[in-house]
Amino acid sequence: MSMAAVRFGGVAERLGGLMTRAQGLRLRSLAEEAYQPNQYARDLTSEEADRRIDALRAEIALADSF
């Protein structure tokens, strides 16, 4: 990772690195709410965490619409 990426918010890390603490907390909470604890894993990338968060939000919204 370049020093510029480190100095300016770690862009390179966000693009390909592990999920952030906030993503992990949100994903764990949504996974529990949707009764799908297997959707949470500690070693997910930021992109995969975002995909799972979006999918769980959609699933919860669909369940709440009934």
URZI-V233198 format. One record per pair of residues at least 24 apart in sequence whose ideal C-beta (glycine too) atoms are under 7 Angstrom apart, sorted by the first residue. I is the first residue (numbers start at 0). J is the second residue. D is the distance in Angstrom with one decimal. If there is no record, write none. Layout:
# URZI-V233198
i->I j->J d->D
i->I j->J d->D
This chain:
# URZI-V233198
i->13 j->45 d->5.7
i->15 j->44 d->6.7
i->16 j->44 d->7.0
i->16 j->45 d->6.1
i->17 j->42 d->6.8
i->17 j->44 d->6.4
i->17 j->45 d->6.9
i->18 j->43 d->5.0
i->18 j->44 d->6.6
i->18 j->45 d->5.0
i->18 j->48 d->3.7
i->19 j->45 d->6.6
i->22 j->48 d->4.3
i->22 j->52 d->6.8
i->25 j->52 d->5.8
i->26 j->51 d->5.8
i->26 j->52 d->5.5
i->29 j->55 d->4.0
i->29 j->56 d->6.5
i->29 j->59 d->6.8
i->30 j->55 d->6.3
i->32 j->59 d->6.0
i->33 j->58 d->5.5
i->33 j->59 d->5.5
